[in-house]
Amino acid sequence: MEKESMMVADEKKSQQISSSEIITIRPTATTMTRQHLPNFVGISQENAGSTGISMNLVVIPAGGAAKPHIHKGYETAIYMVKGRVETFYGEGLGKSVIHEAGDFIFIPADVPHQPVNLSDKEPAHAIVARNDPNEQESVMPYNIPASD
């Protein structure tokens, strides 16, 4: 019975978010992501009723890095707002590219990656959008294969 009443509450919540309304989200606190980075939750299915996109402000602390991961089945678009980040990517995270404020970045679905803040004094900030309205549901850890 409790599960059924939760489903009804969830249905009512989704009905409250009308597809003809503009939704504004003003996050005031971060949540920790599966990638182990602080995240200001922006747009998602849960809070805005989106059906094909999510968008958040991700902060990589000074000297910090995300855990290696993939977004299973979903593409990622990023705009670097502040800082310099080296992103290791590909099989075994064997490739890397450096991004800085003002860069637009595209990560194809299922590409392993790990962004690392190159500053030990300043956080890096990025706006991250995915074609996944649930945002964190498709995040999977990536274990670097052992070398022979």
Secondary structure, 3 states (H helix, E strand, C coil): CHHHHHHHHHHHHHHHCCCCCCCCCCCCCCEECCCCCEEEEEECHHHHCCCCCEEEEEEECCCCECCCEEECCCCEEEEEEECEEEEEECHHHCEEEEEECCCEEEECCCCCEEEEECCCCCCEEEEEEECCCCCCCCEEECCCCCCC
